[in-house]
């Protein structure tokens, strides 16, 4: 019985743990990027109740925050593509995963904006 447990723990440490860490790391960075984009979109489209240092225009600040979020999402996407290229999977799988990443990012932005409400 201990042999089975030892083999399972070795398998988990060598295969499952690194993959799950990478997946959660990418999802976490994607959520942060989408939060930036949705917060910037909210500030750019609505006049918030707070004054941004008194002199800055809300639309300009919102677009700047959106740009930072888009840059974060693109960097995360490129990092994911490089890691997928190292795995040497079929090109169709890589394209499908890239497409799913873009769609999921857009849906997360819409979801976060919907939760903000008016």
N, CA, C and O atoms as a printed pandas DataFrame, in Angstrom:
     atom_number atom_name residue_name chain_id  residue_number  x_coord  y_coord  z_coord
0              1         N          UNK        A               1    0.817   -1.194    0.000
1              2        CA          UNK        A               1    0.000    0.000    0.000
2              3         C          UNK        A               1    0.859    1.256    0.000
3              4         O          UNK        A               1    0.533    2.244   -0.658
4              5         N          UNK        A               2    1.963    1.209    0.746
5              6        CA          UNK        A               2    2.815    2.396    0.797
6              7         C          UNK        A               2    3.500    2.637   -0.547
7              8         O          UNK        A               2    3.841    3.771   -0.881
8              9         N          UNK        A               3    3.703    1.546   -1.328
9             10        CA          UNK        A               3    4.289    1.703   -2.655
10            11         C          UNK        A               3    3.353    2.492   -3.567
11            12         O          UNK        A               3    3.806    3.338   -4.337
12            13         N          UNK        A               4    2.068    2.222   -3.486
13            14        CA          UNK        A               4    1.093    2.949   -4.294
14            15         C          UNK        A               4    1.060    4.424   -3.881
15            16         O          UNK        A               4    1.003    5.320   -4.723
16            17         N          UNK        A               5    1.098    4.646   -2.593
17            18        CA          UNK        A               5    1.084    6.022   -2.085
18            19         C          UNK        A               5    2.345    6.766   -2.534
19            20         O          UNK        A               5    2.271    7.922   -2.949
20            21         N          UNK        A               6    3.473    6.118   -2.451
21            22        CA          UNK        A               6    4.735    6.738   -2.863
22            23         C          UNK        A               6    4.723    7.058   -4.355
23            24         O          UNK        A               6    5.147    8.138   -4.765
24            25         N          UNK        A               7    4.237    6.118   -5.166
25            26        CA          UNK        A               7    4.166    6.356   -6.608
26            27         C          UNK        A               7    3.198    7.485   -6.936
27            28         O          UNK        A               7    3.466    8.292   -7.825
28            29         N          UNK        A               8    2.068    7.548   -6.220
29            30        CA          UNK        A               8    1.107    8.629   -6.447
30            31         C          UNK        A               8    1.717    9.982   -6.095
31            32         O          UNK        A               8    1.559   10.949   -6.839
32            33         N          UNK        A               9    2.412   10.049   -4.961
33            34        CA          UNK        A               9    3.019   11.312   -4.555
34            35         C          UNK        A               9    4.112   11.754   -5.528
35            36         O          UNK        A               9    4.246   12.945   -5.808
36            37         N          UNK        A              10    4.880   10.819   -6.034
37            38        CA          UNK        A              10    5.892   11.152   -7.045
38            39         C          UNK        A              10    5.233   11.648   -8.328
39            40         O          UNK        A              10    5.680   12.627   -8.925
40            41         N          UNK        A              11    4.164   10.965   -8.749
41            42        CA          UNK        A              11    3.442   11.386   -9.948
42            43         C          UNK        A              11    2.846   12.780   -9.757
43            44         O          UNK        A              11    2.922   13.621  -10.653
44            45         N          UNK        A              12    2.259   13.017   -8.597
45            46        CA          UNK        A              12    1.653   14.320   -8.305
46            47         C          UNK        A              12    2.699   15.427   -8.315
47            48         O          UNK        A              12    2.491   16.487   -8.905
48            49         N          UNK        A              13    3.827   15.171   -7.654
49            50        CA          UNK        A              13    4.883   16.187   -7.592
50            51         C          UNK        A              13    5.505   16.469   -8.951
51            52         O          UNK        A              13    5.889   17.605   -9.230
52            53         N          UNK        A              14    5.610   15.456   -9.794
53            54        CA          UNK        A              14    6.283   15.654  -11.077
54            55         C          UNK        A              14    5.348   16.107  -12.193
55            56         O          UNK        A              14    5.799   16.795  -13.109
56            57         N          UNK        A              15    4.068   15.752  -12.155
57            58        CA          UNK        A              15    3.165   16.053  -13.270
58            59         C          UNK        A              15    2.046   17.020  -12.927
59            60         O          UNK        A              15    1.861   18.018  -13.623
60            61         N          UNK        A              16    1.308   16.751  -11.885
61            62        CA          UNK        A              16    0.084   17.510  -11.602
62            63         C          UNK        A              16    0.382   18.860  -10.962
63            64         O          UNK        A              16   -0.200   19.873  -11.351
64            65         N          UNK        A              17    1.274   18.882   -9.993
65            66        CA          UNK        A              17    1.551   20.116   -9.253
66            67         C          UNK        A              17    2.089   21.230  -10.157
67            68         O          UNK        A              17    1.584   22.349  -10.063
68            69         N          UNK        A              18    3.072   21.000  -11.016
69            70        CA          UNK        A              18    3.548   22.097  -11.877
70            71         C          UNK        A              18    2.483   22.597  -12.851
71            72         O          UNK        A              18    2.393   23.796  -13.116
72            73         N          UNK        A              19    1.686   21.685  -13.378
73            74        CA          UNK        A              19    0.648   22.087  -14.328
74            75         C          UNK        A              19   -0.418   22.926  -13.634
75            76         O          UNK        A              19   -0.850   23.947  -14.168
76            77         N          UNK        A              20   -0.843   22.503  -12.454
77            78        CA          UNK        A              20   -1.876   23.268  -11.757
78            79         C          UNK        A              20   -1.347   24.637  -11.331
79            80         O          UNK        A              20   -2.093   25.616  -11.357
80            81         N          UNK        A              21   -0.082   24.721  -10.942
81            82        CA          UNK        A              21    0.493   26.021  -10.598
82            83         C          UNK        A              21    0.518   26.948  -11.810
83            84         O          UNK        A              21    0.214   28.134  -11.684
84            85         N          UNK        A              22    0.870   26.429  -12.967
85            86        CA          UNK        A              22    0.897   27.248  -14.181
86            87         C          UNK        A              22   -0.511   27.713  -14.565
87            88         O          UNK        A              22   -0.706   28.872  -14.933
88            89         N          UNK        A              23   -1.474   26.818  -14.480
89            90        CA          UNK        A              23   -2.847   27.178  -14.835
90            91         C          UNK        A              23   -3.374   28.259  -13.907
91            92         O          UNK        A              23   -3.925   29.258  -14.369
92            93         N          UNK        A              24   -3.211   28.071  -12.605
93            94        CA          UNK        A              24   -3.708   29.072  -11.661
94            95         C          UNK        A              24   -2.956   30.389  -11.784
95            96         O          UNK        A              24   -3.538   31.454  -11.583
96            97         N          UNK        A              25   -1.683   30.328  -12.109
97            98        CA          UNK        A              25   -0.901   31.549  -12.306
98            99         C          UNK        A              25   -1.430   32.342  -13.505
99           100         O          UNK        A              25   -1.584   33.561  -13.424
100          101         N          UNK        A              26   -1.705   31.653  -14.611
101          102        CA          UNK        A              26   -2.231   32.336  -15.796
102          103         C          UNK        A              26   -3.637   32.883  -15.543
103          104         O          UNK        A              26   -3.956   33.996  -15.962
104          105         N          UNK        A              27   -4.467   32.112  -14.867
105          106        CA          UNK        A              27   -5.823   32.586  -14.568
106          107         C          UNK        A              27   -5.769   33.805  -13.655
107          108         O          UNK        A              27   -6.522   34.759  -13.846
108          109         N          UNK        A              28   -4.894   33.776  -12.676
109          110        CA          UNK        A              28   -4.760   34.912  -11.759
110          111         C          UNK        A              28   -4.327   36.176  -12.519
111          112         O          UNK        A              28   -4.885   37.252  -12.304
112          113         N          UNK        A              29   -3.345   36.043  -13.396
113          114        CA          UNK        A              29   -2.896   37.205  -14.169
114          115         C          UNK        A              29   -3.960   37.677  -15.138
115          116         O          UNK        A              29   -4.074   38.874  -15.402
116          117         N          UNK        A              30   -4.746   36.745  -15.675
117          118        CA          UNK        A              30   -5.826   37.133  -16.572
118          119         C          UNK        A              30   -6.900   37.900  -15.813
119          120         O          UNK        A              30   -7.428   38.886  -16.327
120          121         N          UNK        A              31   -7.230   37.472  -14.611
121          122        CA          UNK        A              31   -8.230   38.166  -13.804
122          123         C          UNK        A              31   -7.755   39.569  -13.451
123          124         O          UNK        A              31   -8.537   40.518  -13.496
124          125         N          UNK        A              32   -6.488   39.705  -13.103
125          126        CA          UNK        A              32   -5.948   41.036  -12.781
126          127         C          UNK        A              32   -6.022   41.943  -14.013
127          128         O          UNK        A              32   -6.423   43.101  -13.904
128          129         N          UNK        A              33   -5.644   41.430  -15.165
129          130        CA          UNK        A              33   -5.722   42.232  -16.395
130          131         C          UNK        A              33   -7.142   42.628  -16.737
131          132         O          UNK        A              33   -7.387   43.770  -17.124
132          133         N          UNK        A              34   -8.084   41.704  -16.600
133          134        CA          UNK        A              34   -9.474   42.038  -16.911
134          135         C          UNK        A              34  -10.053   43.019  -15.891
135          136         O          UNK        A              34  -10.895   43.847  -16.239
136          137         N          UNK        A              35   -9.611   42.932  -14.642
137          138        CA          UNK        A              35  -10.055   43.922  -13.653
138          139         C          UNK        A              35   -9.554   45.314  -14.020
139          140         O          UNK        A              35  -10.286   46.294  -13.882
140          141         N          UNK        A              36   -8.326   45.407  -14.482
141          142        CA          UNK        A              36   -7.802   46.694  -14.928
142          143         C          UNK        A              36   -8.619   47.239  -16.098
143          144         O          UNK        A              36   -9.001   48.410  -16.101
144          145         N          UNK        A              37   -8.884   46.395  -17.082
145          146        CA          UNK        A              37   -9.629   46.840  -18.258
146          147         C          UNK        A              37  -11.046   47.268  -17.882
147          148         O          UNK        A              37  -11.520   48.310  -18.334
148          149         N          UNK        A              38  -11.716   46.478  -17.067
149          150        CA          UNK        A              38  -13.093   46.815  -16.713
150          151         C          UNK        A              38  -13.150   48.045  -15.809
151          152         O          UNK        A              38  -14.074   48.849  -15.931
152          153         N          UNK        A              39  -12.180   48.209  -14.903
153          154        CA          UNK        A              39  -12.154   49.411  -14.068
154          155         C          UNK        A              39  -11.890   50.643  -14.917
155          156         O          UNK        A              39  -12.505   51.687  -14.701
156          157         N          UNK        A              40  -10.994   50.535  -15.869
157          158        CA          UNK        A              40  -10.730   51.657  -16.767
158          159         C          UNK        A              40  -11.930   51.985  -17.627
159          160         O          UNK        A              40  -12.222   53.158  -17.861
160          161         N          UNK        A              41  -12.632   50.965  -18.102
161          162        CA          UNK        A              41  -13.827   51.207  -18.910
162          163         C          UNK        A              41  -14.914   51.869  -18.080
163          164         O          UNK        A              41  -15.639   52.732  -18.576
164          165         N          UNK        A              42  -15.031   51.474  -16.835
165          166        CA          UNK        A              42  -16.042   52.070  -15.960
166          167         C          UNK        A              42  -15.728   53.540  -15.700
167          168         O          UNK        A              42  -16.626   54.381  -15.739
168          169         N          UNK        A              43  -14.475   53.853  -15.438
169          170        CA          UNK        A              43  -14.095   55.243  -15.173
170          171         C          UNK        A              43  -14.211   56.078  -16.445
171          172         O          UNK        A              43  -14.604   57.243  -16.384
172          173         N          UNK        A              44  -13.875   55.498  -17.594
173          174        CA          UNK        A              44  -13.918   56.252  -18.846
174          175         C          UNK        A              44  -15.349   56.563  -19.279
175          176         O          UNK        A              44  -15.590   57.600  -19.898
176          177         N          UNK        A              45  -16.300   55.687  -18.967
177          178        CA          UNK        A              45  -17.666   55.898  -19.439
178          179         C          UNK        A              45  -18.545   56.609  -18.427
179          180         O          UNK        A              45  -19.501   57.280  -18.818
180          181         N          UNK        A              46  -18.255   56.486  -17.144
181          182        CA          UNK        A              46  -19.065   57.111  -16.096
182          183         C          UNK        A              46  -18.226   58.129  -15.338
183          184         O          UNK        A              46  -17.017   57.958  -15.179
184          185         N          UNK        A              47  -18.865   59.166  -14.881
185          186        CA          UNK        A              47  -18.183   60.125  -14.017
186          187         C          UNK        A              47  -18.239   59.593  -12.592
187          188         O          UNK        A              47  -19.304   59.609  -11.976
188          189         N          UNK        A              48  -17.119   59.123  -12.054
189          190        CA          UNK        A              48  -17.146   58.594  -10.691
190          191         C          UNK        A              48  -17.315   59.710   -9.668
191          192         O          UNK        A              48  -17.130   60.888   -9.972
192          193         N          UNK        A              49  -17.663   59.321   -8.477
193          194        CA          UNK        A              49  -17.898   60.286   -7.409
194          195         C          UNK        A              49  -16.590   60.846   -6.833
195          196         O          UNK        A              49  -16.605   61.878   -6.161
196          197         N          UNK        A              50  -15.473   60.179   -7.088
197          198        CA          UNK        A              50  -14.205   60.651   -6.526
198          199         C          UNK        A              50  -13.521   61.583   -7.512
199          200         O          UNK        A              50  -13.740   61.491   -8.719
200          201         N          UNK        A              51  -12.708   62.463   -7.003
201          202        CA          UNK        A              51  -11.902   63.345   -7.845
202          203         C          UNK        A              51  -10.498   62.767   -7.934
203          204         O          UNK        A              51   -9.846   62.523   -6.918
204          205         N          UNK        A              52  -10.042   62.553   -9.161
205          206        CA          UNK        A              52   -8.718   61.984   -9.371
206          207         C          UNK        A              52   -7.679   63.097   -9.315
207          208         O          UNK        A              52   -7.383   63.724  -10.332
208          209         N          UNK        A              53   -7.145   63.334   -8.168
209          210        CA          UNK        A              53   -6.137   64.358   -7.916
210          211         C          UNK        A              53   -6.624   65.759   -8.272
211          212         O          UNK        A              53   -5.827   66.694   -8.347
212          213         N          UNK        A              54   -7.905   65.903   -8.485
213          214        CA          UNK        A              54   -8.498   67.204   -8.704
214          215         C          UNK        A              54   -8.430   67.729  -10.119
215          216         O          UNK        A              54   -9.362   68.411  -10.545
216          217         N          UNK        A              55   -7.378   67.449  -10.874
217          218        CA          UNK        A              55   -7.186   68.089  -12.169
218          219         C          UNK        A              55   -7.213   67.133  -13.359
219          220         O          UNK        A              55   -7.302   67.581  -14.502
220          221         N          UNK        A              56   -7.138   65.860  -13.119
221          222        CA          UNK        A              56   -7.061   64.906  -14.219
222          223         C          UNK        A              56   -8.447   64.563  -14.753
223          224         O          UNK        A              56   -9.402   64.426  -13.988
224          225         N          UNK        A              57   -8.545   64.427  -16.065
225          226        CA          UNK        A              57   -9.816   64.069  -16.681
226          227         C          UNK        A              57  -10.068   62.579  -16.516
227          228         O          UNK        A              57   -9.164   61.760  -16.684
228          229         N          UNK        A              58  -11.314   62.239  -16.185
229          230        CA          UNK        A              58  -11.667   60.848  -15.907
230          231         C          UNK        A              58  -11.542   59.966  -17.149
231          232         O          UNK        A              58  -11.079   58.830  -17.055
232          233         N          UNK        A              59  -11.949   60.476  -18.299
233          234        CA          UNK        A              59  -11.871   59.680  -19.516
234          235         C          UNK        A              59  -10.444   59.316  -19.878
235          236         O          UNK        A              59  -10.168   58.198  -20.312
236          237         N          UNK        A              60   -9.540   60.268  -19.696
237          238        CA          UNK        A              60   -8.132   60.025  -20.016
238          239         C          UNK        A              60   -7.526   59.008  -19.049
239          240         O          UNK        A              60   -6.801   58.105  -19.465
240          241         N          UNK        A              61   -7.823   59.158  -17.778
241          242        CA          UNK        A              61   -7.310   58.206  -16.786
242          243         C          UNK        A              61   -7.888   56.814  -17.038
243          244         O          UNK        A              61   -7.171   55.817  -16.952
244          245         N          UNK        A              62   -9.180   56.747  -17.346
245          246        CA          UNK        A              62   -9.814   55.454  -17.615
246          247         C          UNK        A              62   -9.194   54.752  -18.801
247          248         O          UNK        A              62   -8.973   53.542  -18.764
248          249         N          UNK        A              63   -8.909   55.504  -19.859
249          250        CA          UNK        A              63   -8.286   54.892  -21.036
250          251         C          UNK        A              63   -6.858   54.436  -20.728
251          252         O          UNK        A              63   -6.404   53.417  -21.249
252          253         N          UNK        A              64   -6.156   55.187  -19.887
253          254        CA          UNK        A              64   -4.805   54.772  -19.489
254          255         C          UNK        A              64   -4.825   53.491  -18.681
255          256         O          UNK        A              64   -3.979   52.618  -18.876
256          257         N          UNK        A              65   -5.779   53.373  -17.779
257          258        CA          UNK        A              65   -5.905   52.143  -16.992
258          259         C          UNK        A              65   -6.298   50.973  -17.891
259          260         O          UNK        A              65   -5.801   49.859  -17.722
260          261         N          UNK        A              66   -7.196   51.231  -18.848
261          262        CA          UNK        A              66   -7.569   50.177  -19.799
262          263         C          UNK        A              66   -6.353   49.723  -20.608
263          264         O          UNK        A              66   -6.175   48.528  -20.849
264          265         N          UNK        A              67   -5.515   50.677  -21.027
265          266        CA          UNK        A              67   -4.312   50.336  -21.789
266          267         C          UNK        A              67   -3.365   49.473  -20.965
267          268         O          UNK        A              67   -2.785   48.517  -21.481
268          269         N          UNK        A              68   -3.207   49.805  -19.689
269          270        CA          UNK        A              68   -2.360   48.980  -18.808
270          271         C          UNK        A              68   -2.921   47.560  -18.702
271          272         O          UNK        A              68   -2.161   46.592  -18.732
272          273         N          UNK        A              69   -4.234   47.431  -18.578
273          274        CA          UNK        A              69   -4.857   46.112  -18.503
274          275         C          UNK        A              69   -4.679   45.316  -19.776
275          276         O          UNK        A              69   -4.411   44.115  -19.733
276          277         N          UNK        A              70   -4.825   45.981  -20.911
277          278        CA          UNK        A              70   -4.638   45.292  -22.196
278          279         C          UNK        A              70   -3.187   44.837  -22.348
279          280         O          UNK        A              70   -2.927   43.742  -22.847
280          281         N          UNK        A              71   -2.250   45.673  -21.921
281          282        CA          UNK        A              71   -0.839   45.286  -21.991
282          283         C          UNK        A              71   -0.573   44.074  -21.098
283          284         O          UNK        A              71    0.143   43.155  -21.494
284          285         N          UNK        A              72   -1.153   44.071  -19.888
285          286        CA          UNK        A              72   -0.998   42.906  -19.005
286          287         C          UNK        A              72   -1.577   41.647  -19.635
287          288         O          UNK        A              72   -0.968   40.579  -19.567
288          289         N          UNK        A              73   -2.757   41.768  -20.251
289          290        CA          UNK        A              73   -3.368   40.604  -20.903
290          291         C          UNK        A              73   -2.521   40.112  -22.075
291          292         O          UNK        A              73   -2.364   38.906  -22.261
292          293         N          UNK        A              74   -1.974   41.037  -22.865
293          294        CA          UNK        A              74   -1.132   40.636  -23.996
294          295         C          UNK        A              74    0.153   39.960  -23.532
295          296         O          UNK        A              74    0.578   38.966  -24.121
296          297         N          UNK        A              75    0.773   40.490  -22.480
297          298        CA          UNK        A              75    1.982   39.852  -21.959
298          299         C          UNK        A              75    1.693   38.456  -21.423
299          300         O          UNK        A              75    2.481   37.533  -21.628
300          301         N          UNK        A              76    0.569   38.302  -20.738
301          302        CA          UNK        A              76    0.178   36.986  -20.236
302          303         C          UNK        A              76   -0.112   36.031  -21.398
303          304         O          UNK        A              76    0.252   34.856  -21.347
304          305         N          UNK        A              77   -0.763   36.539  -22.439
305          306        CA          UNK        A              77   -1.070   35.733  -23.624
306          307         C          UNK        A              77    0.213   35.276  -24.323
307          308         O          UNK        A              77    0.341   34.112  -24.702
308          309         N          UNK        A              78    1.156   36.198  -24.489
309          310        CA          UNK        A              78    2.421   35.855  -25.148
310          311         C          UNK        A              78    3.211   34.851  -24.310
311          312         O          UNK        A              78    3.810   33.923  -24.853
312          313         N          UNK        A              79    3.213   35.036  -22.992
313          314        CA          UNK        A              79    3.878   34.083  -22.109
314          315         C          UNK        A              79    3.263   32.691  -22.253
315          316         O          UNK        A              79    3.972   31.686  -22.302
316          317         N          UNK        A              80    1.938   32.652  -22.319
317          318        CA          UNK        A              80    1.264   31.365  -22.510
318          319         C          UNK        A              80    1.597   30.725  -23.840
319          320         O          UNK        A              80    1.772   29.510  -23.924
320          321         N          UNK        A              81    1.688   31.551  -24.897
321          322        CA          UNK        A              81    2.044   31.004  -26.219
322          323         C          UNK        A              81    3.451   30.413  -26.220
323          324         O          UNK        A              81    3.678   29.350  -26.798
324          325         N          UNK        A              82    4.386   31.091  -25.581
325          326        CA          UNK        A              82    5.747   30.549  -25.515
326          327         C          UNK        A              82    5.786   29.235  -24.748
327          328         O          UNK        A              82    6.505   28.311  -25.126
328          329         N          UNK        A              83    5.022   29.154  -23.686
329          330        CA          UNK        A              83    4.998   27.906  -22.906
330          331         C          UNK        A              83    4.301   26.794  -23.669
331          332         O          UNK        A              83    4.686   25.630  -23.553
332          333         N          UNK        A              84    3.269   27.136  -24.457
333          334        CA          UNK        A              84    2.622   26.126  -25.296
334          335         C          UNK        A              84    3.555   25.659  -26.405
335          336         O          UNK        A              84    3.556   24.478  -26.754
336          337         N          UNK        A              85    4.343   26.563  -26.957
337          338        CA          UNK        A              85    5.264   26.191  -28.033
338          339         C          UNK        A              85    6.333   25.218  -27.536
339          340         O          UNK        A              85    6.800   24.363  -28.289
340          341         N          UNK        A              86    6.716   25.351  -26.271
341          342        CA          UNK        A              86    7.703   24.423  -25.704
342          343         C          UNK        A              86    7.147   23.012  -25.574
343          344         O          UNK        A              86    7.909   22.045  -25.608
344          345         N          UNK        A              87    5.824   22.876  -25.424
345          346        CA          UNK        A              87    5.220   21.559  -25.253
346          347         C          UNK        A              87    5.152   20.770  -26.550
347          348         O          UNK        A              87    4.983   19.551  -26.520
348          349         N          UNK        A              88    5.280   21.443  -27.688
349          350        CA          UNK        A              88    5.265   20.802  -28.998
350          351         C          UNK        A              88    3.956   20.061  -29.261
351          352         O          UNK        A              88    3.952   18.951  -29.792
352          353         N          UNK        A              89    2.841   20.695  -28.879
353          354        CA          UNK        A              89    1.538   20.131  -29.175
354          355         C          UNK        A              89    1.163   20.470  -30.614
355          356         O          UNK        A              89    1.832   21.265  -31.274
356          357         N          UNK        A              90    0.104   19.867  -31.076
357          358        CA          UNK        A              90   -0.370   20.130  -32.426
358          359         C          UNK        A              90   -0.786   21.593  -32.547
359          360         O          UNK        A              90   -1.296   22.183  -31.595
360          361         N          UNK        A              91   -0.568   22.167  -33.716
361          362        CA          UNK        A              91   -0.861   23.584  -33.950
362          363         C          UNK        A              91   -2.342   23.894  -33.761
363          364         O          UNK        A              91   -2.691   24.973  -33.282
364          365         N          UNK        A              92   -3.210   22.965  -34.129
365          366        CA          UNK        A              92   -4.651   23.195  -33.976
366          367         C          UNK        A              92   -5.033   23.336  -32.492
367          368         O          UNK        A              92   -5.898   24.143  -32.149
368          369         N          UNK        A              93   -4.403   22.568  -31.633
369          370        CA          UNK        A              93   -4.678   22.669  -30.192
370          371         C          UNK        A              93   -4.198   24.007  -29.663
371          372         O          UNK        A              93   -4.874   24.626  -28.841
372          373         N          UNK        A              94   -3.036   24.464  -30.123
373          374        CA          UNK        A              94   -2.519   25.754  -29.687
374          375         C          UNK        A              94   -3.417   26.900  -30.144
375          376         O          UNK        A              94   -3.654   27.842  -29.388
376          377         N          UNK        A              95   -3.911   26.824  -31.365
377          378        CA          UNK        A              95   -4.813   27.862  -31.875
378          379         C          UNK        A              95   -6.131   27.834  -31.112
379          380         O          UNK        A              95   -6.667   28.888  -30.769
380          381         N          UNK        A              96   -6.655   26.655  -30.845
381          382        CA          UNK        A              96   -7.903   26.549  -30.095
382          383         C          UNK        A              96   -7.751   27.099  -28.675
383          384         O          UNK        A              96   -8.640   27.793  -28.181
384          385         N          UNK        A              97   -6.637   26.795  -28.023
385          386        CA          UNK        A              97   -6.408   27.315  -26.676
386          387         C          UNK        A              97   -6.228   28.834  -26.694
387          388         O          UNK        A              97   -6.682   29.518  -25.777
388          389         N          UNK        A              98   -5.581   29.361  -27.713
389          390        CA          UNK        A              98   -5.423   30.811  -27.839
390          391         C          UNK        A              98   -6.774   31.485  -28.051
391          392         O          UNK        A              98   -7.051   32.529  -27.461
392          393         N          UNK        A              99   -7.600   30.898  -28.880
393          394        CA          UNK        A              99   -8.934   31.432  -29.127
394          395         C          UNK        A              99   -9.768   31.410  -27.846
395          396         O          UNK        A              99  -10.470   32.374  -27.541
396          397         N          UNK        A             100   -9.689   30.312  -27.104
397          398        CA          UNK        A             100  -10.422   30.216  -25.830
398          399         C          UNK        A             100   -9.932   31.258  -24.831
399          400         O          UNK        A             100  -10.734   31.807  -24.075
400          401         N          UNK        A             101   -8.638   31.538  -24.812
401          402        CA          UNK        A             101   -8.086   32.545  -23.907
402          403         C          UNK        A             101   -8.659   33.926  -24.222
403          404         O          UNK        A             101   -9.049   34.661  -23.315
404          405         N          UNK        A             102   -8.708   34.277  -25.502
405          406        CA          UNK        A             102   -9.236   35.587  -25.901
406          407         C          UNK        A             102  -10.720   35.681  -25.561
407          408         O          UNK        A             102  -11.162   36.691  -25.013
408          409         N          UNK        A             103  -11.485   34.658  -25.874
409          410        CA          UNK        A             103  -12.921   34.672  -25.580
410          411         C          UNK        A             103  -13.166   34.748  -24.075
411          412         O          UNK        A             103  -14.034   35.496  -23.624
412          413         N          UNK        A             104  -12.406   33.980  -23.298
413          414        CA          UNK        A             104  -12.570   34.000  -21.843
414          415         C          UNK        A             104  -12.217   35.368  -21.266
415          416         O          UNK        A             104  -12.887   35.843  -20.350
416          417         N          UNK        A             105  -11.179   36.002  -21.789
417          418        CA          UNK        A             105  -10.815   37.344  -21.318
418          419         C          UNK        A             105  -11.928   38.343  -21.587
419          420         O          UNK        A             105  -12.272   39.145  -20.719
420          421         N          UNK        A             106  -12.488   38.295  -22.783
421          422        CA          UNK        A             106  -13.579   39.221  -23.123
422          423         C          UNK        A             106  -14.813   38.967  -22.262
423          424         O          UNK        A             106  -15.462   39.911  -21.811
424          425         N          UNK        A             107  -15.134   37.714  -22.036
425          426        CA          UNK        A             107  -16.298   37.398  -21.196
426          427         C          UNK        A             107  -16.078   37.825  -19.742
427          428         O          UNK        A             107  -17.015   38.274  -19.083
428          429         N          UNK        A             108  -14.861   37.690  -19.243
429          430        CA          UNK        A             108  -14.570   38.139  -17.891
430          431         C          UNK        A             108  -14.729   39.652  -17.760
431          432         O          UNK        A             108  -15.245   40.140  -16.754
432          433         N          UNK        A             109  -14.290   40.386  -18.768
433          434        CA          UNK        A             109  -14.462   41.842  -18.748
434          435         C          UNK        A             109  -15.944   42.189  -18.721
435          436         O          UNK        A             109  -16.367   43.041  -17.939
436          437         N          UNK        A             110  -16.733   41.537  -19.566
437          438        CA          UNK        A             110  -18.181   41.794  -19.580
438          439         C          UNK        A             110  -18.814   41.423  -18.254
439          440         O          UNK        A             110  -19.680   42.146  -17.761
440          441         N          UNK        A             111  -18.400   40.314  -17.671
441          442        CA          UNK        A             111  -18.965   39.873  -16.406
442          443         C          UNK        A             111  -18.653   40.849  -15.277
443          444         O          UNK        A             111  -19.521   41.167  -14.464
444          445         N          UNK        A             112  -17.418   41.317  -15.232
445          446        CA          UNK        A             112  -17.028   42.264  -14.193
446          447         C          UNK        A             112  -17.782   43.569  -14.362
447          448         O          UNK        A             112  -18.225   44.156  -13.375
448          449         N          UNK        A             113  -17.937   44.037  -15.600
449          450        CA          UNK        A             113  -18.705   45.265  -15.834
450          451         C          UNK        A             113  -20.162   45.072  -15.475
451          452         O          UNK        A             113  -20.801   46.000  -14.978
452          453         N          UNK        A             114  -20.702   43.889  -15.714
453          454        CA          UNK        A             114  -22.102   43.631  -15.359
454          455         C          UNK        A             114  -22.297   43.622  -13.839
455          456         O          UNK        A             114  -23.326   44.084  -13.347
456          457         N          UNK        A             115  -21.324   43.105  -13.101
457          458        CA          UNK        A             115  -21.422   43.102  -11.648
458          459         C          UNK        A             115  -21.307   44.495  -11.069
459          460         O          UNK        A             115  -21.870   44.768  -10.009
460          461         N          UNK        A             116  -20.594   45.378  -11.736
461          462        CA          UNK        A             116  -20.449   46.743  -11.239
462          463         C          UNK        A             116  -21.790   47.451  -11.265
463          464         O          UNK        A             116  -22.113   48.220  -10.359
464          465         N          UNK        A             117  -22.565   47.192  -12.299
465          466        CA          UNK        A             117  -23.889   47.793  -12.398
466          467         C          UNK        A             117  -23.847   49.300  -12.460
467          468         O          UNK        A             117  -22.797   49.904  -12.684
468          469         N          UNK        A             118  -24.990   49.891  -12.262
469          470        CA          UNK        A             118  -25.052   51.361  -12.301
470          471         C          UNK        A             118  -25.549   51.895  -11.007
471          472         O          UNK        A             118  -25.670   53.109  -10.846
